[in-house]
Amino acid sequence: MMKRSVMFTIFLILGILLMVNAVWAYNDWIMETDNHDATFSGAWGTSIARILYYGDDYRWALCSGDAGTVSATATFVARTTVDVSGNYSVFARWVVDPNRSTSAKYDIYQDDGDVAPIATNVSRNQEVNGGEWRLLGTYSFDTGDRPKVILKNNCVSEADGANVIADAVRWVKESVDKTTNVDEAGADYDENMTIYSLTSTATTVVDEVISAPTAGYVMVSASAYCLLEGAGQDSIYCQLTTGTTVDTSTAPFAVCRGYGSNDPIISISQTRGFSVSAGSTTFRFVCVEDGGTTRLGRPSMTAIFVPTMY
């Protein structure tokens, strides 16, 4: 019992850390490149003068002043190759200031070795929407590609000396159907507002289906409120499980126990860790009355997927 409790605690802590630090996920589903991993040509400065930059700092270059002239470029190449062909959304980050370019231009390449881009001069206003991943577009990439984005300084020079900001670029695989998920910590939540009246050995079930993109672990938490109504001692047992049956001999239970109608409303909860394979898994919060009468209210369930590839 102690070993199981320790494992649950480890999974829970890991799940929380991954939810906070989702940028750890560098794989074929999410690929990010900070300015430290980019290459620069021409005159670029380094700064931390404005907030909400990604990583340790960001780079800047003055606009060349001529749409046909490019004297400085920042080249971002994905850290890993694409393992799964498909459509990927491409995002960029920058930090805002009144002297930013209103027409910073990005070229999108399918692969690092390509000469011709698949999209040219994708223009973004860097005076707004800073400190966030901003969409440049969605493009098709093939297995083995190393996508590339080049930011150019061929923007119009403005009176206050406009410049372009090179901070970070991100590629995220598009969800093409409900079973295709980004491979990083994800959560699903289900709440049932129904009040169940359980008598004798009646059973109620709340299901939550989560689709895991890879083999890994799922931390599941479930809770409900119960009110024991019958005379004398009464109990209701609730359990987190998978599949369609309940193993009452080995699995742990959350227990609501009391002595009749004068008992207060009791909150019960349970958290368990499950090892899962890729694909859909149904988690169940099953509550069984042991022979008396109970009202069970608002059963809910939260499932957090923790992948193994980190």
Secondary structure, DSSP 8 states (H G I E B T S, - for coil): -HHHHHHHHHHHHHHHHHHH-GGG--SSSEEEEEGGGSEEES--EEE--SSS-STT-EEEEE--S-TT----EEEEE-SS--SS-EEEEEEEE----TTB-SSEEEEEESSTT-SS-SEEEEEE-TTSSTTS-EEEEEEEE-TT---EEEEE--S---TT--EEEE-EEEEEE---STT---SS-EEEEEE---EEEEETT-EEEEEEEEEESSSEEEEEEEEEEEEE-SSS-EEEEEEEEESS---TTTS--EEEEESSTTS--EEEEEEEEEEE-SEEEEEEEEEEE-SSEEEEEEEEEEEEEEES--
